[in-house]
Amino acid sequence: MSKIINNETNYIYGKNPVKEALKIINKGVLFVQNNVTNPSIKELLDEAKTKNIEISFVDKEYFIKYFGDKNHQGIVLKTEEDVNKVLSEEDFIRKIEESTDIKELTVILDGIKDVGNLGAILRSSLLFNVKYVVLPKDNSAPINDVVIKRSSGAVNLLDIVYVTNITRTIEFLKANNYWVYAADKDGEKLSGVKFSDKACIVFGEEGRGIRPLVKRNCDVSITIPTNNKIDSLNLSVSVGIVLYELNKTYCL
């Protein structure tokens, strides 16, 4: 049985995150709890067998001891490969400057600290054709096992970048033919906005919203009309609605 190494090792928990990770890694250990009968587990085992991935069947007590506080669904992948596609700021700048894409969609998350929200936002971003997700290096949630699980593996398939200065990043995007839209309760109605081919949508922390300096540097503010019976939508729901509307209207 393989020993668990806590240093410099990625642990991926649950069926969907493991499924996505197996598409891009070639070495590791797949821990499977004995007597787990979910049919999708067999598919993961078959995929692991095609690669250089050891399969280790362990009992329930082992899972409780090492993975008891995780939502693992009876399956955990351990790998020393870097499965999270986190870009350096330099690589992000280079890719934007060298891009020949006519249409491009970037999301900026200004101060999102809730890991559950971040995971759900990354999942929607992948499904609605976001190319880059940008977060500030300070005052932002990390990419951890909760984010990976909530994103259903989208973390492994998106280009994510942590930047030093959000305002400077916005100015850089604008200089590279982006229009930048701030999601804000006082903005123009979403259905009436004509988005540019290269669009960046900025979302702020739930409750606090986008920081004033960041919002001032955006080109347009947009909002989702509601009946106002409660204060606002959940952040990850808002992101999903905005991205769906943009994709539906402009076929990104």
Protein Blocks (a to p, Z undefined) as FASTA:
>chain_A
ZZddfehpacdedjklmmmmmmmgcbdcddddehiabfklmmmmmmmmmpccdcddddfk
lmmmmmmmpcekopacddfbdfbfcdcfklmmmmmmmpcbfbdcddddehiabfklmmmm
mmmmmmnopabdcddfbhpacddfklmmmnnommmmcccdddfblklmmmmmmmnopacd
dddfkbccfklpccdfbdcdddddehjlpafklmmmpmbdcddddehlambdcfklmmmm
mmmmmmmmnoZZ
